[in-house]
Amino acid sequence: MPVAQGVTIDTRRAVIIGLAGIASAIGILVLMLWMAGTDGTIEVRLGDSDFRGIDAANLSTEIADNGPVAFPDLVGRDRPIWVAHGGSDPATGWSSFFARVPGKSADCLVQWDADREVFVDSCDATTTFPPDGDGLEQLAWRVLDGELRILINAPGETGG
Protein backbone atom coordinates (compact mmCIF):
# COMPACT_ATOMS: atom_id res chain seq x y z
CA MET A 1 0.00 0.00 0.00
CA PRO A 2 1.40 3.36 -0.93
CA VAL A 3 2.30 5.69 1.86
CA ALA A 4 1.25 9.33 1.50
CA GLN A 5 4.02 11.80 1.88
CA GLY A 6 3.51 15.32 3.27
CA VAL A 7 4.54 18.49 1.57
CA THR A 8 8.24 18.80 1.36
CA ILE A 9 9.66 22.22 2.00
CA ASP A 10 12.98 23.17 0.60
CA THR A 11 14.21 25.39 3.40
CA ARG A 12 17.02 26.91 1.42
CA ARG A 13 14.68 27.92 -1.43
CA ALA A 14 12.15 29.42 1.04
CA VAL A 15 14.86 31.51 2.74
CA ILE A 16 16.15 32.79 -0.62
CA ILE A 17 12.64 33.77 -1.78
CA GLY A 18 11.92 35.48 1.57
CA LEU A 19 15.18 37.46 1.46
CA ALA A 20 14.55 38.46 -2.15
CA GLY A 21 11.08 39.72 -1.18
CA ILE A 22 12.43 41.76 1.73
CA ALA A 23 15.23 43.21 -0.44
CA SER A 24 12.69 44.15 -3.13
CA ALA A 25 10.44 45.86 -0.59
CA ILE A 26 13.37 47.84 0.85
CA GLY A 27 14.52 48.78 -2.66
CA ILE A 28 11.05 50.03 -3.62
CA LEU A 29 10.80 52.01 -0.36
CA VAL A 30 14.20 53.65 -0.96
CA LEU A 31 13.23 54.46 -4.55
CA MET A 32 9.94 56.05 -3.44
CA LEU A 33 11.70 58.17 -0.80
CA TRP A 34 14.33 59.26 -3.32
CA MET A 35 11.67 60.23 -5.87
CA ALA A 36 9.65 62.14 -3.27
CA GLY A 37 12.66 64.19 -2.24
CA THR A 38 14.10 64.43 1.21
CA ASP A 39 14.42 68.17 1.90
CA GLY A 40 11.39 68.12 4.21
CA THR A 41 9.79 71.27 2.83
CA ILE A 42 6.26 71.38 1.50
CA GLU A 43 5.27 74.17 -0.84
CA VAL A 44 1.58 74.89 -1.13
CA ARG A 45 0.47 76.80 -4.21
CA LEU A 46 -3.19 77.59 -4.37
CA GLY A 47 -3.77 79.83 -7.36
CA ASP A 48 -1.64 82.49 -8.97
CA SER A 49 0.09 85.32 -7.19
CA ASP A 50 -1.41 87.73 -9.68
CA PHE A 51 -4.79 88.45 -11.19
CA ARG A 52 -4.38 88.18 -14.94
CA GLY A 53 -6.19 87.78 -18.22
CA ILE A 54 -7.30 91.40 -18.41
CA ASP A 55 -6.90 93.14 -21.77
CA ALA A 56 -5.42 96.50 -20.75
CA ALA A 57 -6.73 98.42 -23.79
CA ASN A 58 -10.30 97.16 -23.38
CA LEU A 59 -10.36 97.80 -19.64
CA SER A 60 -8.89 101.30 -19.98
CA THR A 61 -11.65 102.14 -22.48
CA GLU A 62 -14.30 100.71 -20.14
CA ILE A 63 -12.95 102.79 -17.24
CA ALA A 64 -12.81 105.95 -19.38
CA ASP A 65 -16.47 105.43 -20.32
CA ASN A 66 -17.93 104.18 -17.02
CA GLY A 67 -15.43 104.77 -14.19
CA PRO A 68 -13.33 102.37 -12.09
CA VAL A 69 -14.13 98.67 -12.18
CA ALA A 70 -14.71 96.54 -9.09
CA PHE A 71 -13.61 92.91 -8.92
CA PRO A 72 -15.05 90.74 -6.13
CA ASP A 73 -12.76 88.25 -4.46
CA LEU A 74 -13.39 85.05 -6.34
CA VAL A 75 -11.54 82.72 -3.95
CA GLY A 76 -13.59 83.56 -0.85
CA ARG A 77 -10.98 85.41 1.17
CA ASP A 78 -13.05 88.62 1.24
CA ARG A 79 -10.52 90.76 -0.64
CA PRO A 80 -12.44 92.71 -3.28
CA ILE A 81 -10.41 95.18 -5.34
CA TRP A 82 -10.93 98.27 -7.49
CA VAL A 83 -9.05 99.01 -10.69
CA ALA A 84 -8.80 102.55 -12.02
CA HIS A 85 -6.94 104.05 -14.97
CA GLY A 86 -5.82 107.56 -15.79
CA GLY A 87 -4.44 108.82 -19.07
CA SER A 88 -4.68 107.53 -22.61
CA ASP A 89 -1.89 104.91 -22.61
CA PRO A 90 -3.16 101.45 -21.57
CA ALA A 91 0.39 100.42 -20.62
CA THR A 92 0.64 103.08 -17.87
CA GLY A 93 -1.51 104.99 -15.41
CA TRP A 94 -3.15 102.10 -13.58
CA SER A 95 -4.26 102.11 -9.94
CA SER A 96 -5.31 98.97 -8.17
CA PHE A 97 -6.23 98.71 -4.51
CA PHE A 98 -8.26 96.77 -1.98
CA ALA A 99 -11.83 98.00 -1.49
CA ARG A 100 -11.62 97.70 2.31
CA VAL A 101 -11.27 100.89 4.32
CA PRO A 102 -8.12 100.57 6.47
CA GLY A 103 -8.66 100.47 10.22
CA LYS A 104 -12.41 99.90 9.98
CA SER A 105 -14.79 96.97 10.14
CA ALA A 106 -14.52 94.34 7.42
CA ASP A 107 -17.95 95.51 6.27
CA CYS A 108 -16.66 98.98 5.37
CA LEU A 109 -15.90 99.04 1.65
CA VAL A 110 -15.37 101.97 -0.68
CA GLN A 111 -17.94 102.57 -3.40
CA TRP A 112 -17.46 104.70 -6.52
CA ASP A 113 -19.52 107.90 -6.59
CA ALA A 114 -19.62 108.81 -10.30
CA ASP A 115 -21.21 112.21 -9.71
CA ARG A 116 -18.42 113.41 -7.41
CA GLU A 117 -15.73 111.17 -8.98
CA VAL A 118 -14.48 109.89 -5.63
CA PHE A 119 -14.61 106.66 -3.64
CA VAL A 120 -16.87 106.88 -0.60
CA ASP A 121 -16.57 104.87 2.62
CA SER A 122 -19.76 102.79 2.89
CA CYS A 123 -19.70 103.18 6.70
CA ASP A 124 -19.04 106.94 6.74
CA ALA A 125 -20.18 108.97 3.73
CA THR A 126 -17.99 111.90 4.81
CA THR A 127 -14.82 109.87 4.25
CA THR A 128 -13.74 109.90 0.61
CA PHE A 129 -10.75 108.74 -1.40
CA PRO A 130 -9.48 110.07 -4.77
CA PRO A 131 -9.95 108.11 -8.03
CA ASP A 132 -6.47 106.56 -7.74
CA GLY A 133 -7.37 105.08 -4.33
CA ASP A 134 -4.72 107.04 -2.44
CA GLY A 135 -5.16 106.18 1.24
CA LEU A 136 -6.30 102.63 0.53
CA GLU A 137 -4.07 99.55 0.42
CA GLN A 138 -2.44 99.70 -3.01
CA LEU A 139 -1.60 96.68 -5.15
CA ALA A 140 1.29 96.33 -7.54
CA TRP A 141 0.48 95.94 -11.23
CA ARG A 142 2.22 95.55 -14.55
CA VAL A 143 1.24 95.37 -18.20
CA LEU A 144 2.86 92.55 -20.18
CA ASP A 145 2.10 92.16 -23.88
CA GLY A 146 -1.11 94.19 -23.51
CA GLU A 147 -2.32 92.17 -20.51
CA LEU A 148 -2.87 93.93 -17.15
CA ARG A 149 -1.65 91.82 -14.25
CA ILE A 150 -2.46 92.81 -10.69
CA LEU A 151 -0.23 91.33 -8.00
CA ILE A 152 -2.94 90.50 -5.46
CA ASN A 153 -0.60 88.75 -3.04
CA ALA A 154 1.94 91.60 -2.87
CA PRO A 155 0.09 94.55 -1.32
CA GLY A 156 1.93 97.75 -0.54
CA GLU A 157 3.90 97.90 -3.77
CA THR A 158 2.85 100.15 -6.59
CA GLY A 159 2.99 99.10 -10.19
CA GLY A 160 4.57 100.53 -13.23
N, CA, C and O of each residue as an XYZ file, in Angstrom:
640
protein
N       0.816     -1.147      0.000
C       0.000      0.000      0.000
C       0.887      1.248      0.000
O       1.853      1.346      0.757
N       0.536      2.182     -0.858
C       1.397      3.361     -0.928
C       1.228      4.224      0.316
O       0.147      4.327      0.896
N       2.291      4.809      0.681
C       2.302      5.692      1.861
C       2.279      7.147      1.353
O       3.072      7.538      0.496
N       1.353      7.925      1.907
C       1.254      9.333      1.501
C       2.369     10.116      2.153
O       2.678      9.960      3.334
N       2.953     10.957      1.343
C       4.024     11.803      1.882
C       3.489     13.227      2.038
O       2.664     13.664      1.235
N       3.932     13.934      3.028
C       3.511     15.320      3.267
C       4.244     16.256      2.307
O       5.078     15.828      1.508
N       3.926     17.481      2.403
C       4.538     18.492      1.565
C       5.981     18.634      2.003
O       6.290     18.751      3.188
N       6.838     18.621      1.025
C       8.241     18.803      1.359
C       8.610     20.266      1.129
O       8.291     20.850      0.094
N       9.260     20.818      2.079
C       9.657     22.218      1.996
C      11.159     22.266      1.848
O      11.922     21.706      2.637
N      11.543     22.962      0.799
C      12.977     23.172      0.600
C      13.322     24.443      1.377
O      13.032     25.553      0.931
N      13.925     24.272      2.505
C      14.213     25.387      3.404
C      15.108     26.424      2.746
O      14.880     27.626      2.885
N      16.098     25.976      2.051
C      17.017     26.912      1.422
C      16.284     27.770      0.385
O      16.504     28.980      0.329
N      15.425     27.171     -0.429
C      14.681     27.924     -1.429
C      13.730     28.923     -0.759
O      13.602     30.053     -1.232
N      13.067     28.533      0.320
C      12.147     29.417      1.036
C      12.887     30.619      1.613
O      12.374     31.737      1.559
N      14.071     30.413      2.159
C      14.857     31.508      2.741
C      15.282     32.472      1.630
O      15.220     33.688      1.811
N      15.706     31.946      0.498
C      16.147     32.790     -0.621
C      14.974     33.626     -1.137
O      15.139     34.823     -1.375
N      13.819     33.038     -1.312
C      12.643     33.769     -1.783
C      12.237     34.830     -0.758
O      11.902     35.950     -1.142
N      12.258     34.508      0.516
C      11.924     35.476      1.573
C      12.890     36.653      1.580
O      12.460     37.803      1.672
N      14.193     36.381      1.483
C      15.182     37.465      1.464
C      15.042     38.322      0.208
O      15.203     39.541      0.272
N      14.747     37.704     -0.922
C      14.553     38.463     -2.154
C      13.326     39.373     -2.022
O      13.353     40.504     -2.506
N      12.272     38.911     -1.390
C      11.076     39.718     -1.180
C      11.353     40.906     -0.269
O      10.907     42.020     -0.545
N      12.084     40.675      0.807
C      12.429     41.758      1.729
C      13.328     42.780      1.034
O      13.125     43.985      1.182
N      14.326     42.303      0.275
C      15.233     43.206     -0.440
C      14.464     44.036     -1.472
O      14.742     45.222     -1.650
N      13.500     43.412     -2.149
C      12.687     44.151     -3.128
C      11.857     45.232     -2.442
O      11.766     46.357     -2.935
N      11.261     44.895     -1.322
C      10.439     45.863     -0.588
C      11.293     47.040     -0.112
O      10.872     48.191     -0.226
N      12.467     46.768      0.410
C      13.367     47.838      0.852
C      13.811     48.675     -0.333
O      13.874     49.900     -0.231
N      14.120     48.040     -1.452
C      14.520     48.776     -2.657
C      13.413     49.695     -3.151
O      13.679     50.845     -3.502
N      12.177     49.210     -3.185
C      11.049     50.032     -3.619
C      10.834     51.194     -2.654
O      10.557     52.309     -3.095
N      10.953     50.960     -1.353
C      10.803     52.014     -0.356
C      11.870     53.100     -0.536
O      11.562     54.291     -0.493
N      13.116     52.686     -0.738
C      14.201     53.648     -0.958
C      13.959     54.440     -2.242
O      14.173     55.652     -2.268
N      13.524     53.785     -3.285
C      13.235     54.456     -4.551
C      12.112     55.480     -4.381
O      12.210     56.590     -4.904
N      11.054     55.125     -3.661
C       9.943     56.053     -3.438
C      10.398     57.264     -2.627
O      10.015     58.392     -2.940
N      11.201     57.051     -1.599
C      11.703     58.171     -0.800
C      12.613     59.071     -1.629
O      12.569     60.293     -1.495
N      13.425     58.476     -2.475
C      14.325     59.261     -3.323
C      13.527     60.093     -4.321
O      13.851     61.256     -4.563
N      12.482     59.498     -4.903
C      11.670     60.226     -5.874
C      10.862     61.333     -5.213
O      10.618     62.368     -5.834
N      10.442     61.139     -3.973
C       9.648     62.142     -3.271
C      10.501     63.307     -2.791
O       9.968     64.369     -2.470
N      11.781     63.130     -2.738
C      12.656     64.192     -2.235
C      12.779     64.072     -0.730
O      11.908     63.515     -0.063
N      13.848     64.590     -0.217
C      14.097     64.432      1.210
C      14.410     65.748      1.905
O      14.946     65.739      3.013
N      14.081     66.909      1.270
C      14.424     68.172      1.902
C      13.455     68.555      3.018
O      13.757     69.456      3.801
N      12.310     67.899      3.110
C      11.393     68.123      4.208
C      10.511     69.352      4.069
O       9.710     69.625      4.963
N      10.627     70.096      2.992
C       9.790     71.273      2.829
C       8.588     70.937      1.958
O       8.677     70.136      1.028
N       7.476     71.559      2.275
C       6.259     71.378      1.502
C       5.842     72.753      1.024
O       5.671     73.671      1.827
N       5.679     72.897     -0.272
C       5.274     74.168     -0.845
C       3.837     74.052     -1.322
O       3.516     73.228     -2.178
N       2.976     74.891     -0.755
C       1.579     74.886     -1.127
C       1.335     76.049     -2.064
O       1.629     77.197     -1.729
N       0.800     75.760     -3.231
C       0.473     76.801     -4.206
C      -0.993     76.668     -4.566
O      -1.396     75.746     -5.275
N      -1.778     77.599     -4.066
C      -3.194     77.593     -4.374
C      -3.493     78.827     -5.207
O      -3.737     79.898     -4.650
N      -3.479     78.706     -6.485
C      -3.765     79.834     -7.360
C      -2.531     80.654     -7.680
O      -1.443     80.409     -7.160
N      -2.725     81.617     -8.536
C      -1.641     82.488     -8.967
C      -1.402     83.592     -7.961
O      -2.262     83.897     -7.134
N      -0.224     84.187     -8.040
C       0.087     85.325     -7.189
C      -0.428     86.611     -7.810
O      -0.420     87.664     -7.172
N      -0.870     86.525     -9.045
C      -1.412     87.729     -9.678
C      -2.738     87.430    -10.369
O      -3.045     86.297    -10.740
N      -3.497     88.492    -10.519
C      -4.790     88.450    -11.188
C      -4.513     88.836    -12.629
O      -4.070     89.953    -12.897
N      -4.767     87.931    -13.555
C      -4.375     88.176    -14.940
C      -5.492     87.847    -15.906
O      -6.574     87.412    -15.511
N      -5.211     88.062    -17.179
C      -6.191     87.776    -18.216
C      -7.037     88.994    -18.548
O      -8.111     88.871    -19.137
N      -6.551     90.168    -18.168
C      -7.300     91.399    -18.412
C      -6.657     92.131    -19.583
O      -5.476     92.473    -19.523
N      -7.409     92.372    -20.631
C      -6.903     93.140    -21.767
C      -6.837     94.606    -21.353
O      -7.868     95.235    -21.116
N      -5.632     95.145    -21.266
C      -5.422     96.500    -20.753
C      -6.132     97.549    -21.603
O      -6.726     98.476    -21.051
N      -6.090     97.431    -22.915
C      -6.728     98.423    -23.791
C      -8.239     98.424    -23.605
O      -8.851     99.488    -23.505
N      -8.840     97.250    -23.557
C     -10.296     97.162    -23.376
C     -10.723     97.709    -22.018
O     -11.704     98.447    -21.921
N      -9.984     97.345    -20.970
C     -10.357     97.799    -19.638
C     -10.161     99.305    -19.490
O     -10.973     99.971    -18.846
N      -9.090     99.854    -20.080
C      -8.887    101.303    -19.978
C     -10.018    102.059    -20.686
O     -10.434    103.120    -20.220
N     -10.513    101.529    -21.794
C     -11.654    102.136    -22.485
C     -12.914    102.050    -21.631
O     -13.666    103.019    -21.525
N     -13.139    100.898    -21.026
C     -14.299    100.714    -20.138
C     -14.254    101.711    -18.977
O     -15.267    102.326    -18.642
N     -13.087    101.867    -18.372
C     -12.947    102.790    -17.245
C     -13.142    104.234    -17.694
O     -13.765    105.022    -16.982
N     -12.619    104.590    -18.862
C     -12.806    105.952    -19.385
C     -14.292    106.249    -19.613
O     -14.742    107.375    -19.406
N     -15.047    105.237    -20.039
C     -16.470    105.426    -20.319
C     -17.348    105.363    -19.068
O     -18.314    106.117    -18.948
N     -17.015    104.462    -18.134
C     -17.927    104.178    -17.017
C     -17.319    104.302    -15.624
O     -18.023    104.072    -14.641
N     -16.063    104.651    -15.500
C     -15.429    104.774    -14.188
C     -14.731    103.494    -13.767
O     -14.767    102.492    -14.480
N     -14.091    103.536    -12.592
C     -13.328    102.374    -12.095
C     -14.167    101.103    -12.050
O     -15.393    101.144    -11.939
N     -13.473     99.980    -12.139
C     -14.127     98.672    -12.179
C     -13.817     97.915    -10.894
O     -12.668     97.846    -10.459
N     -14.860     97.351    -10.297
C     -14.715     96.541     -9.086
C     -14.600     95.067     -9.471
O     -15.272     94.596    -10.388
N     -13.740     94.355     -8.756
C     -13.612     92.910     -8.923
C     -13.819     92.268     -7.563
O     -13.044     92.525     -6.641
N     -14.855     91.431     -7.413
C     -15.047     90.738     -6.133
C     -13.953     89.696     -5.951
O     -13.333     89.254     -6.918
N     -13.727     89.315     -4.718
C     -12.755     88.254     -4.464
C     -13.387     86.928     -4.845
O     -14.384     86.511     -4.256
N     -12.806     86.274     -5.824
C     -13.394     85.048     -6.338
C     -12.967     83.798     -5.581
O     -13.515     82.722     -5.823
N     -12.001     83.910     -4.672
C     -11.544     82.721     -3.953
C     -12.038     82.694     -2.511
O     -11.603     81.854     -1.723
N     -12.948     83.609     -2.158
C     -13.588     83.557     -0.853
C     -12.784     84.076      0.311
O     -13.089     83.753      1.459
N     -11.756     84.878      0.049
C     -10.983     85.410      1.167
C     -11.401     86.839      1.513
O     -10.724     87.516      2.286
N     -12.508     87.294      0.944
C     -13.046     88.623      1.239
C     -12.045     89.727      0.966
O     -11.778     90.562      1.830
N     -11.491     89.730     -0.236
C     -10.522     90.757     -0.635
C     -10.920     91.366     -1.978
O     -10.211     91.192     -2.969
N     -12.047     92.079     -2.018
C     -12.436     92.713     -3.285
C     -11.472     93.853     -3.621
O     -10.885     94.469     -2.732
N     -11.322     94.119     -4.915
C     -10.407     95.177     -5.342
C     -11.107     96.115     -6.318
O     -12.131     95.771     -6.909
N     -10.534     97.303     -6.476
C     -10.931     98.268     -7.489
C      -9.763     98.475     -8.426
O      -8.606     98.435     -8.008
N     -10.067     98.696     -9.695
C      -9.047     99.011    -10.693
C      -9.466    100.309    -11.366
O     -10.588    100.440    -11.855
N      -8.543    101.265    -11.381
C      -8.799    102.553    -12.021
C      -7.678    102.821    -13.025
O      -6.604    102.226    -12.945
N      -7.943    103.718    -13.964
C      -6.943    104.052    -14.965
C      -7.037    105.535    -15.296
O      -8.125    106.088    -15.452
N      -5.871    106.162    -15.399
C      -5.815    107.559    -15.789
C      -4.905    107.715    -16.995
O      -3.895    107.020    -17.108
N      -5.252    108.612    -17.884
C      -4.436    108.817    -19.075
C      -4.962    108.053    -20.261
O      -5.994    107.384    -20.190
N      -4.226    108.165    -21.370
C      -4.685    107.531    -22.606
C      -3.865    106.301    -22.993
O      -4.231    105.589    -23.928
N      -2.756    106.041    -22.286
C      -1.887    104.907    -22.615
C      -2.269    103.705    -21.757
O      -2.120    103.759    -20.537
N      -2.763    102.612    -22.366
C      -3.160    101.446    -21.569
C      -1.990    100.724    -20.901
O      -2.209     99.846    -20.066
N      -0.765    101.074    -21.250
C       0.390    100.419    -20.621
C       0.809    101.116    -19.326
O       1.611    100.574    -18.566
N       0.268    102.323    -19.068
C       0.640    103.076    -17.866
C      -0.606    103.690    -17.242
O      -1.687    103.663    -17.830
N      -0.444    104.240    -16.055
C      -1.513    104.994    -15.409
C      -2.526    104.191    -14.632
O      -3.607    104.698    -14.332
N      -2.214    102.954    -14.298
C      -3.155    102.103    -13.576
C      -3.070    102.341    -12.074
O      -2.018    102.702    -11.547
N      -4.183    102.137    -11.400
C      -4.259    102.114     -9.943
C      -5.080    100.893     -9.571
O      -6.146    100.651    -10.139
N      -4.590    100.144     -8.637
C      -5.312     98.969     -8.174
C      -5.169     98.909     -6.661
O      -4.074     99.085     -6.127
N      -6.268     98.663     -5.980
C      -6.233     98.709     -4.511
C      -7.392     97.902     -3.940
O      -8.401     97.654     -4.601
N      -7.203     97.497     -2.660
C      -8.261     96.766     -1.976
C      -9.418     97.703     -1.686
O      -9.204     98.889     -1.436
N     -10.633     97.195     -1.714
C     -11.826     97.998     -1.492
C     -12.107     98.235     -0.005
O     -12.956     99.057      0.338
N     -11.412     97.535      0.864
C     -11.621     97.698      2.306
C     -11.040     99.016      2.794
O      -9.976     99.444      2.349
N     -11.750     99.649      3.709
C     -11.272    100.888      4.317
C     -10.341    100.503      5.466
O     -10.762     99.808      6.390
N      -9.078    100.946      5.420
C      -8.118    100.572      6.473
C      -8.569    101.028      7.859
O      -9.077    102.135      8.036
N      -8.370    100.146      8.830
C      -8.662    100.474     10.217
C     -10.133    100.440     10.580
O     -10.502    100.856     11.678
N     -10.971     99.960      9.697
C     -12.410     99.901      9.979
C     -12.893     98.460      9.894
O     -12.134     97.550      9.561
N     -14.147     98.279     10.195
C     -14.786     96.971     10.143
C     -14.628     96.354      8.748
O     -14.503     97.062      7.749
N     -14.638     95.038      8.709
C     -14.522     94.336      7.423
C     -15.706     94.642      6.508
O     -15.638     94.396      5.304
N     -16.783     95.172      7.071
C     -17.952     95.513      6.271
C     -17.824     96.865      5.581
O     -18.639     97.198      4.721
N     -16.817     97.645      5.944
C     -16.657     98.984      5.369
C     -15.841     98.900      4.081
O     -14.630     98.679      4.105
N     -16.527     99.081      2.967
C     -15.897     99.044      1.650
C     -16.085    100.393      0.978
O     -17.037    101.114      1.277
N     -15.185    100.732      0.077
C     -15.368    101.965     -0.682
C     -16.240    101.675     -1.897
O     -16.161    100.606     -2.501
N     -17.070    102.651     -2.237
C     -17.938    102.573     -3.401
C     -17.647    103.782     -4.279
O     -17.345    104.860     -3.768
N     -17.733    103.615     -5.581
C     -17.460    104.697     -6.519
C     -18.687    105.609     -6.628
O     -19.794    105.145     -6.903
N     -18.478    106.897     -6.410
C     -19.518    107.899     -6.591
C     -19.205    108.628     -7.898
O     -18.334    109.497     -7.933
N     -19.911    108.275     -8.968
C     -19.620    108.810    -10.297
C     -19.891    110.306    -10.389
O     -19.204    111.016    -11.124
N     -20.887    110.792     -9.650
C     -21.215    112.214     -9.708
C     -20.083    113.078     -9.150
O     -19.742    114.115     -9.720
N     -19.512    112.642     -8.038
C     -18.422    113.414     -7.413
C     -17.045    112.941     -7.848
O     -16.044    113.601     -7.567
N     -16.985    111.793     -8.536
C     -15.732    111.167     -8.980
C     -14.763    110.932     -7.830
O     -13.595    111.316     -7.888
N     -15.274    110.292     -6.786
C     -14.484    109.886     -5.628
C     -15.000    108.540     -5.136
O     -16.115    108.130     -5.459
N     -14.168    107.859     -4.347
C     -14.605    106.656     -3.643
C     -15.117    107.092     -2.278
O     -14.506    107.933     -1.618
N     -16.244    106.515     -1.856
C     -16.874    106.883     -0.598
C     -16.888    105.668      0.327
O     -17.217    104.558     -0.090
N     -16.525    105.899      1.587
C     -16.568    104.868      2.618
C     -18.033    104.493      2.856
O     -18.849    105.364      3.159
N     -18.370    103.227      2.726
C     -19.763    102.795      2.895
C     -20.243    102.920      4.339
O     -21.448    102.908      4.587
N     -19.328    103.038      5.288
C     -19.704    103.177      6.699
C     -19.724    104.632      7.148
O     -20.308    104.947      8.185
N     -19.097    105.520      6.386
C     -19.042    106.935      6.738
C     -18.956    107.747      5.450
O     -17.884    107.891      4.862
N     -20.096    108.274      5.022
C     -20.176    108.967      3.734
C     -19.325    110.226      3.673
O     -19.110    110.774      2.591
N     -18.834    110.694      4.824
C     -17.992    111.899      4.810
C     -16.537    111.561      4.502
O     -15.743    112.457      4.217
N     -16.183    110.289      4.555
C     -14.815    109.866      4.248
C     -14.741    109.480      2.776
O     -15.448    108.583      2.318
N     -13.875    110.173      2.048
C     -13.736    109.898      0.612
C     -12.275    109.653      0.265
O     -11.365    110.004      1.016
N     -12.083    109.046     -0.885
C     -10.752    108.740     -1.404
C     -10.717    109.150     -2.870
O     -11.730    109.035     -3.560
N      -9.572    109.629     -3.364
C      -9.484    110.066     -4.767
C      -9.599    108.886     -5.738
O      -9.527    107.730     -5.323
N      -9.778    109.180     -7.027
C      -9.951    108.109     -8.029
C      -8.795    107.112     -8.110
O      -8.998    105.980     -8.548
N      -7.588    107.505     -7.698
C      -6.468    106.558     -7.741
C      -6.378    105.705     -6.475
O      -5.468    104.886     -6.340
N      -7.335    105.900     -5.534
C      -7.369    105.079     -4.328
C      -6.325    105.436     -3.302
O      -6.061    104.645     -2.397
N      -5.716    106.617     -3.414
C      -4.715    107.040     -2.439
C      -5.337    107.003     -1.044
O      -6.419    107.547     -0.823
N      -4.640    106.353     -0.104
C      -5.157    106.176      1.243
C      -5.688    104.779      1.487
O      -5.919    104.387      2.631
N      -5.880    104.029      0.417
C      -6.304    102.630      0.526
C      -5.098    101.740      0.248
O      -4.092    102.205     -0.288
N      -5.196    100.473      0.606
C      -4.067     99.551      0.422
C      -3.850     99.274     -1.062
O      -4.660     98.614     -1.712
N      -2.753     99.785     -1.574
C      -2.438     99.699     -3.005
C      -1.887     98.316     -3.375
O      -1.283     97.628     -2.552
N      -2.111     97.941     -4.609
C      -1.604     96.681     -5.152
C      -0.677     96.971     -6.325
O      -0.916     97.884     -7.116
N       0.370     96.187     -6.420
C       1.292     96.332     -7.544
C       0.634     95.817     -8.811
O      -0.222     94.934     -8.755
N       1.023     96.352     -9.935
C       0.484     95.941    -11.226
C       1.577     96.055    -12.274
O       2.603     96.701    -12.065
N       1.333     95.420    -13.392
C       2.220     95.549    -14.548
C       1.428     95.177    -15.791
O       0.454     94.427    -15.724
N       1.859     95.708    -16.919
C       1.241     95.370    -18.201
C       2.291     94.624    -19.013
O       3.365     95.153    -19.299
N       1.964     93.386    -19.381
C       2.857     92.549    -20.180
C       2.129     92.139    -21.454
O       1.081     91.495    -21.400
N       2.686     92.511    -22.588
C       2.099     92.161    -23.881
C       0.617     92.528    -23.959
O      -0.191     91.757    -24.475
N       0.263     93.715    -23.441
C      -1.111     94.187    -23.506
C      -2.035     93.625    -22.447
O      -3.224     93.943    -22.436
N      -1.511     92.791    -21.552
C      -2.317     92.174    -20.506
C      -1.999     92.841    -19.163
O      -0.839     92.894    -18.752
N      -3.032     93.348    -18.484
C      -2.867     93.927    -17.151
C      -2.810     92.794    -16.138
O      -3.679     91.923    -16.113
N      -1.787     92.816    -15.312
C      -1.648     91.821    -14.247
C      -1.560     92.555    -12.922
O      -0.728     93.446    -12.747
N      -2.415     92.178    -12.001
C      -2.458     92.807    -10.688
C      -1.926     91.810     -9.678
O      -2.444     90.701     -9.548
N      -0.882     92.218     -8.963
C      -0.225     91.327     -7.997
C      -1.015     91.347     -6.695
O      -0.715     92.129     -5.793
N      -2.023     90.488     -6.598
C      -2.936     90.501     -5.464
C      -2.317     89.989     -4.178
O      -2.841     90.263     -3.099
N      -1.233     89.262     -4.259
C      -0.600     88.752     -3.044
C       0.640     89.531     -2.667
O       1.458     89.046     -1.886
N       0.800     90.746     -3.211
C       1.936     91.603     -2.867
C       1.468     93.025     -2.606
O       1.879     93.953     -3.302
N       0.582     93.207     -1.575
C       0.095     94.552     -1.324
C       1.192     95.477     -0.836
O       2.209     95.027     -0.307
N       0.984     96.752     -1.014
C       1.929     97.747     -0.536
C       2.898     98.214     -1.590
O       3.545     99.245     -1.410
N       3.021     97.492     -2.687
C       3.902     97.898     -3.767
C       3.057     98.556     -4.844
O       1.915     98.153     -5.067
N       3.584     99.531     -5.491
C       2.854    100.154     -6.591
C       3.413     99.663     -7.902
O       4.585     99.296     -7.993
N       2.585     99.658     -8.903
C       2.991     99.102    -10.194
C       3.644    100.118    -11.078
O       3.830    101.280    -10.717
N       3.989     99.642    -12.252
C       4.566    100.527    -13.231
C       5.326     99.812    -14.287
O       5.873    100.445    -15.190
